[in-house]
Amino acid sequence: MVPLKVIIFLVVLLTGLWRNTSFGRGGFSYNKKGLGTFAATIIIILLLFSAVGIVPAGYRGVVLRFGGVTGKVLNEGIYLVTPLAESVELMNVQTMAYTVSASSASKDLQDVKTEVTLNYAVESTKVARVYQELRQDYLKRVVYPAVQESVKAVTANFEAEKLITERPVVKEKIETYLMERIQKYGIQVQTVSITDFQFSSEFTKAIEAKVTASQYALKAERDLARIKIEASQKIESAKAEAEALRLQRQNVTEDLIALRQIEVQRLAVEKWNGVLPSTITGGAPVPFIGVGSK
């Protein structure tokens, strides 16, 4: 998009040329007085353009005088500075994300490729110092080497397997290391995220084998515990049945046996249909016992 200042300048330039020139049979003719006034107007406009500007949202303006940092910082909005002598350099103070991959070695000398995302921002109260020391190159000159060094230093203190199981601790240590490295330059560390760990194919296969073995071992332990519980339940059930039989044998007497026989015969008589059975097995109740007796 063409800046508004350029559009205004072109409109004024074309308008002035059109009003102060004419074309006739003799060719172009110029109004010298008008052109002088027009030139003065152009100069004034250019001076105004160099003195007035806008600091957009999410930025701060560092005021320079003849190229040197004055220490004055402009907030968002319209500003006015001294024409020709002063200029404004815009500095982004919004939260920005920087993702980088760092190769390093773990404590047990495993190759590790770590992908880290850093959310950072230039401190709004220190933009003049950041511009004076780093200009707009703070990402390349400070942030990038600090992230690389932080990841290498922290991962070297952990075994490869611990980098996975203790990921939150690793993240916190990288974040702390980065704060110590770059905040002194006026760059604020907001958060660090470990988005990926990549290991050698041999180490990855070893981890998968270990996980599988652990799962089998855990399943075997659970099966053994279940078998022990089931066996215990069966033992307790058998004990209960044996105890019940023992109690029943203790309660069986001759009178109880006789009573049970009388009850069986009574039930047989109640169910008899009046027809004598053709066969009587030994011990079977006879429904007509006592018939003809007094």
C-alpha positions as CSV (number, residue, x, y, z in Angstrom):
1,M,0.0,0.0,0.0
2,V,1.3,3.5,-0.9
3,P,1.8,5.6,2.2
4,L,-0.6,8.5,2.7
5,K,2.3,11.0,2.8
6,V,3.4,9.9,-0.7
7,I,-0.2,10.3,-2.0
8,I,-0.6,13.7,-0.6
9,F,2.8,14.8,-1.9
10,L,2.0,13.6,-5.5
11,V,-1.4,15.3,-5.4
12,V,0.1,18.7,-4.3
13,L,2.9,18.3,-6.9
14,L,0.7,17.6,-9.8
15,T,-1.8,20.3,-8.8
16,G,0.9,22.9,-8.6
17,L,2.4,22.0,-11.9
18,W,-0.9,22.0,-13.6
19,R,-1.8,25.5,-12.2
20,N,1.5,27.1,-13.0
21,T,2.2,25.7,-16.5
22,S,0.3,26.3,-19.8
23,F,0.6,24.9,-23.3
24,G,0.2,27.1,-26.4
25,R,1.4,27.4,-30.0
26,G,4.8,28.3,-28.8
27,G,5.0,25.3,-26.5
28,F,5.0,25.2,-22.7
29,S,5.1,28.4,-20.7
30,Y,5.7,28.8,-17.0
31,N,4.5,31.2,-14.3
32,K,7.9,31.9,-12.6
33,K,6.3,33.6,-9.6
34,G,3.8,30.9,-9.2
35,L,6.4,28.2,-9.6
36,G,8.5,29.9,-6.8
37,T,5.6,29.8,-4.5
38,F,4.8,26.3,-5.4
39,A,8.5,25.2,-4.7
40,A,8.3,26.9,-1.3
41,T,5.0,25.0,-0.6
42,I,6.7,21.7,-1.5
43,I,9.5,22.4,0.9
44,I,7.2,23.2,3.7
45,I,5.2,20.0,3.1
46,L,8.3,17.9,3.1
47,L,9.3,19.5,6.4
48,L,6.0,18.8,7.9
49,F,6.1,15.2,6.6
50,S,9.4,14.7,8.4
51,A,8.1,16.2,11.6
52,V,4.7,14.4,11.9
53,G,4.0,10.7,12.1
54,I,2.0,7.9,13.8
55,V,3.2,5.2,16.2
56,P,0.9,2.3,15.5
57,A,-0.6,0.0,18.2
58,G,1.9,-2.5,19.6
59,Y,4.9,-0.3,18.9
60,R,7.0,2.4,20.5
61,G,8.9,5.2,18.8
62,V,12.5,5.8,19.6
63,V,13.4,9.5,19.0
64,L,16.7,10.1,17.2
65,R,18.5,13.4,16.9
66,F,20.9,13.5,14.0
67,G,21.0,9.7,14.2
68,G,21.7,9.5,17.9
69,V,19.4,8.1,20.5
70,T,17.9,10.8,22.7
71,G,16.3,8.5,25.2
72,K,12.9,9.8,24.5
73,V,10.3,7.1,23.7
74,L,6.9,7.9,22.0
75,N,3.8,5.9,22.9
76,E,1.1,4.9,20.4
77,G,-0.5,7.8,18.5
78,I,0.4,10.9,16.5
79,Y,3.7,12.5,17.2
80,L,5.5,15.8,16.3
81,V,9.3,16.1,16.3
82,T,11.7,18.8,15.1
83,P,11.9,18.7,11.3
84,L,15.2,17.6,9.7
85,A,17.0,17.3,13.1
86,E,14.9,14.5,14.6
87,S,13.5,11.2,13.3
88,V,11.6,8.3,14.9
89,E,12.5,4.6,14.7
90,L,9.6,2.2,15.4
91,M,10.2,-0.7,17.8
92,N,7.8,-3.7,18.1
93,V,6.8,-4.4,21.7
94,Q,4.2,-7.1,21.0
95,T,4.5,-10.7,22.1
96,M,6.3,-12.6,19.4
97,A,6.9,-16.4,18.9
98,Y,10.2,-17.8,17.9
99,T,10.6,-21.5,17.1
100,V,14.0,-23.2,16.7
101,S,15.5,-26.7,16.6
102,A,18.6,-27.3,18.7
103,S,20.8,-30.4,18.4
104,S,22.5,-31.5,21.6
105,A,23.7,-34.6,23.6
106,S,22.0,-35.9,26.7
107,K,23.9,-36.9,29.9
108,D,24.1,-40.5,28.7
109,L,25.5,-39.2,25.3
110,Q,22.4,-39.8,23.3
111,D,21.8,-37.5,20.3
112,V,18.8,-35.3,20.9
113,K,17.1,-32.8,18.7
114,T,14.9,-30.4,20.6
115,E,12.3,-28.1,19.1
116,V,11.6,-25.1,21.3
117,T,9.1,-22.2,20.9
118,L,10.0,-19.0,22.8
119,N,7.4,-16.3,23.4
120,Y,9.2,-13.0,24.1
121,A,8.7,-9.3,23.8
122,V,10.9,-6.2,23.9
123,E,10.3,-4.4,27.2
124,S,8.5,-1.1,26.4
125,T,10.5,0.8,29.0
126,K,13.8,-0.3,27.5
127,V,13.2,0.1,23.7
128,A,15.7,3.0,23.5
129,R,18.5,0.9,25.0
130,V,17.6,-2.1,22.8
131,Y,17.7,0.0,19.7
132,Q,21.0,1.7,20.7
133,E,22.7,-1.6,21.4
134,L,21.1,-4.0,19.0
135,R,19.1,-2.0,16.5
136,Q,16.5,-4.4,15.0
137,D,18.8,-7.3,15.0
138,Y,18.1,-8.5,18.6
139,L,16.6,-11.8,17.4
140,K,19.7,-12.8,15.4
141,R,22.3,-11.3,17.8
142,V,20.8,-12.3,21.2
143,V,17.7,-14.5,21.2
144,Y,18.9,-17.2,18.7
145,P,22.3,-18.0,20.3
146,A,20.7,-17.8,23.8
147,V,18.1,-20.4,22.9
148,Q,20.7,-22.7,21.4
149,E,23.0,-22.5,24.4
150,S,20.1,-22.9,26.9
151,V,18.9,-26.1,25.3
152,K,22.3,-27.6,25.0
153,A,23.2,-26.7,28.7
154,V,20.0,-28.1,30.1
155,T,19.7,-31.3,28.1
156,A,23.3,-32.2,29.0
157,N,22.2,-32.6,32.7
158,F,19.5,-35.2,31.9
159,E,19.6,-38.7,30.6
160,A,17.7,-39.2,27.4
161,E,14.9,-41.1,29.0
162,K,14.5,-38.5,31.8
163,L,14.1,-35.8,29.1
164,I,10.8,-37.5,28.3
165,T,9.6,-38.4,31.8
166,E,10.6,-35.1,33.4
167,R,9.6,-32.8,30.5
168,P,8.1,-30.1,32.8
169,V,11.3,-29.9,34.8
170,V,13.4,-29.6,31.6
171,K,11.1,-26.8,30.3
172,E,11.4,-24.9,33.6
173,K,15.2,-25.0,33.6
174,I,15.4,-23.9,29.9
175,E,13.1,-21.0,30.7
176,T,15.1,-20.0,33.8
177,Y,18.4,-20.2,31.8
178,L,17.0,-18.0,29.0
179,M,15.8,-15.4,31.5
180,E,19.3,-15.0,32.9
181,R,20.7,-14.7,29.4
182,I,18.5,-12.3,27.5
183,Q,16.5,-10.2,30.0
184,K,19.6,-8.1,30.7
185,Y,19.3,-6.9,27.1
186,G,15.8,-5.6,27.6
187,I,14.1,-8.6,26.1
188,Q,11.4,-10.3,28.3
189,V,11.0,-14.1,28.3
190,Q,7.3,-14.8,28.7
191,T,7.1,-18.6,28.3
192,V,9.0,-21.5,26.8
193,S,7.4,-24.5,25.2
194,I,9.1,-27.8,24.3
195,T,7.2,-28.8,21.2
196,D,9.2,-31.9,20.2
197,F,12.0,-34.3,21.2
198,Q,13.7,-36.5,18.6
199,F,16.2,-39.2,19.3
200,S,18.2,-41.7,17.2
201,S,16.2,-44.6,15.7
202,E,18.2,-47.1,17.9
203,F,17.3,-45.3,21.1
204,T,13.6,-45.0,20.0
205,K,13.5,-48.7,19.4
206,A,15.1,-49.4,22.8
207,I,12.5,-47.2,24.5
208,E,9.6,-49.0,22.7
209,A,11.0,-52.4,23.7
210,K,11.4,-51.3,27.3
211,V,7.8,-50.0,27.4
212,T,6.5,-53.2,25.9
213,A,8.4,-55.3,28.5
214,S,7.1,-53.1,31.3
215,Q,3.6,-53.6,30.1
216,Y,4.0,-57.4,29.9
217,A,5.5,-57.4,33.4
218,L,2.7,-55.3,34.8
219,K,0.1,-57.7,33.1
220,A,1.8,-60.7,34.7
221,E,1.8,-59.1,38.1
222,R,-1.9,-58.3,37.7
223,D,-2.7,-61.9,36.6
224,L,-0.7,-63.3,39.5
225,A,-2.6,-61.2,42.0
226,R,-5.9,-62.2,40.4
227,I,-5.0,-65.9,40.6
228,K,-4.1,-65.5,44.3
229,I,-7.3,-63.8,45.1
230,E,-9.4,-66.4,43.2
231,A,-7.5,-69.2,45.0
232,S,-8.1,-67.6,48.4
233,Q,-11.8,-67.2,47.6
234,K,-12.0,-70.9,46.7
235,I,-10.3,-71.9,49.9
236,E,-12.6,-69.8,52.0
237,S,-15.6,-71.2,50.1
238,A,-14.5,-74.8,50.8
239,K,-13.9,-74.0,54.5
240,A,-17.4,-72.6,54.7
241,E,-18.9,-75.7,53.1
242,A,-16.9,-78.0,55.3
243,E,-18.0,-76.1,58.4
244,A,-21.6,-76.3,57.3
245,L,-21.5,-80.1,56.8
246,R,-19.8,-80.5,60.2
247,L,-22.6,-78.5,61.9
248,Q,-25.2,-80.5,60.0
249,R,-23.7,-83.8,61.2
250,Q,-23.6,-82.6,64.8
251,N,-27.3,-81.8,64.6
252,V,-28.4,-85.2,63.1
253,T,-30.1,-87.4,65.8
254,E,-32.3,-90.6,65.7
255,D,-35.3,-88.5,66.6
256,L,-34.6,-86.1,63.7
257,I,-34.1,-89.1,61.3
258,A,-37.5,-90.6,62.4
259,L,-39.2,-87.2,62.0
260,R,-37.8,-86.8,58.5
261,Q,-39.1,-90.4,57.5
262,I,-42.6,-89.5,58.8
263,E,-42.6,-86.3,56.8
264,V,-41.6,-88.2,53.7
265,Q,-44.3,-90.8,54.1
266,R,-46.9,-88.1,54.7
267,L,-46.0,-86.4,51.5
268,A,-46.2,-89.7,49.7
269,V,-49.7,-90.4,51.0
270,E,-50.8,-86.9,50.0
271,K,-49.5,-87.4,46.4
272,W,-50.9,-91.1,46.1
273,N,-53.5,-91.5,43.4
274,G,-55.1,-94.6,44.8
275,V,-53.2,-97.0,42.5
276,L,-50.8,-99.5,44.0
277,P,-47.3,-99.4,42.5
278,S,-46.3,-102.5,40.6
279,T,-42.8,-102.3,41.9
280,I,-41.5,-101.1,45.3
281,T,-37.8,-100.5,45.7
282,G,-36.1,-101.1,49.0
283,G,-36.5,-98.2,51.4
284,A,-39.2,-96.5,49.3
285,P,-42.2,-95.2,51.3
286,V,-45.4,-97.3,51.0
287,P,-48.5,-95.1,51.0
288,F,-50.8,-97.8,52.5
289,I,-48.7,-98.7,55.5
290,G,-51.0,-99.3,58.5
291,V,-54.1,-100.1,56.3
292,G,-56.3,-102.6,58.2
293,S,-54.6,-101.9,61.6
294,K,-56.7,-100.8,64.4
